[in-house]
Amino acid sequence: MAGCCNLLAKFFLFVVNILIWILGGALLAIGIIAELQKEDYGDVSSSVLASPAIICIIIGSVLFLLGLLGAVGALVELYYVLMIYVLLLFIILLVEIGVAVFIYVQNDETEDIIREQMEELIKEYRNDPDLQDLIDSIQSDLLECCGIDRPDDWQLNPYFNCSSPSLQACSVPFSCCLPEENSTVVNTQCGDGALRIGNTGSRSQLIYTNGCYGEFEELIENVLPILGGILLGIFVLEVLSIFLTVGLVVDIRNEKSRARKWHKAHPKQRKKKKTELENFTLVSPSHK
């Protein structure tokens, strides 16, 4: 019965970690390709969220390493590899719990941090093509919004600020614009001069006047049950993987301990088997 459970644990850990390894490899490849295709756009942003490619590389590397250690360790029953795998998984679990507790307890501070990061994203909009595509997709497709709380937030960007000498002064990205009916061509100039329009009613005919932060909060509230279920499933999977790996490590250690005790109690049989193995290796079919 114990052998059967051991086999099931190995199979489960191997399959799960192969999937994690594939996912990590895909994210790592996407991040590296995206980073290599970038051109030099000037200053590097201080925001962690301002480079999707770097985020993909970091997450992909962690998942790739974790999946590789778990799959190889479970398949070959490598004691120290499995110990490293458990340690990494436990650290990741603690980080996740810490982040969840921080968000729950420090709700106001979390909101401030998110707003600060969003401000950094707006400032770095023109400096990173991947970031630019991400923001445009969020504003035009996902949330249908403009700025953090209002379109005027785009004045934080040096290119869109009304005091800027740029040709796009007092403008907003085209992703802020309302979709044009019966048009298949994107008008990338539609946001030019939008911030000069003082009347909110007039703006509402051209661009989105609702901020992305409020839309993001509403989206989270709508998908919270699904998101909570997914996060709970990931948490349970991580805890189960830790327990199964620890059980497998204990079995491997016990098996090695039993083997050492047997060899210590039967030194002659061990020597006999070693001699038989050497004779079998030395004798070839031509000598028969």
Stockholm file with secondary structure:
# STOCKHOLM 1.0

chainA/1-288         MAGCCNLLAKFFLFVVNILIWILGGALLAIGIIAELQKEDYGDVSSSVLASPAIICIIIGSVLFLLGLLGAVGALVELYYVLMIYVLLLFIILLVEIGVAVFIYVQNDETEDIIREQMEELIKEYRNDPDLQDLIDSIQSDLLECCGIDRPDDWQLNPYFNCSSPSLQACSVPFSCCLPEENSTVVNTQCGDGALRIGNTGSRSQLIYTNGCYGEFEELIENVLPILGGILLGIFVLEVLSIFLTVGLVVDIRNEKSRARKWHKAHPKQRKKKKTELENFTLVSPSHK
#=GR chainA/1-288 SS CHHHHHHHHHHHHHHHHHHHHHHHHHHHHHHHHHHHTCCCCSSCCSCGGGCHHHHHHHHHHHHHHHHHHHHHHHHHTCHHHHHHHHHHHHHHHHHHHHHHHHHHHTHHHHHHHHHHHHHHHHHTGGGCHHHHHHHHHIIIIISCCCSSSSGGGGGGSTTTSTTCCSTTTTCCCGGGBCCCTTCCSCCTTTTTTGGGCCCHHHHTTTBCCSCHHHHHHHHHHHHHHHHHHHHHHHHHHHHHHHHHHHHHHHHHHHHHHHHHHHHHHCHHHHHHHHHHHHHHHHCCGGGC
#=GC SS_cons         CHHHHHHHHHHHHHHHHHHHHHHHHHHHHHHHHHHHTCCCCSSCCSCGGGCHHHHHHHHHHHHHHHHHHHHHHHHHTCHHHHHHHHHHHHHHHHHHHHHHHHHHHTHHHHHHHHHHHHHHHHHTGGGCHHHHHHHHHIIIIISCCCSSSSGGGGGGSTTTSTTCCSTTTTCCCGGGBCCCTTCCSCCTTTTTTGGGCCCHHHHTTTBCCSCHHHHHHHHHHHHHHHHHHHHHHHHHHHHHHHHHHHHHHHHHHHHHHHHHHHHHHCHHHHHHHHHHHHHHHHCCGGGC
//
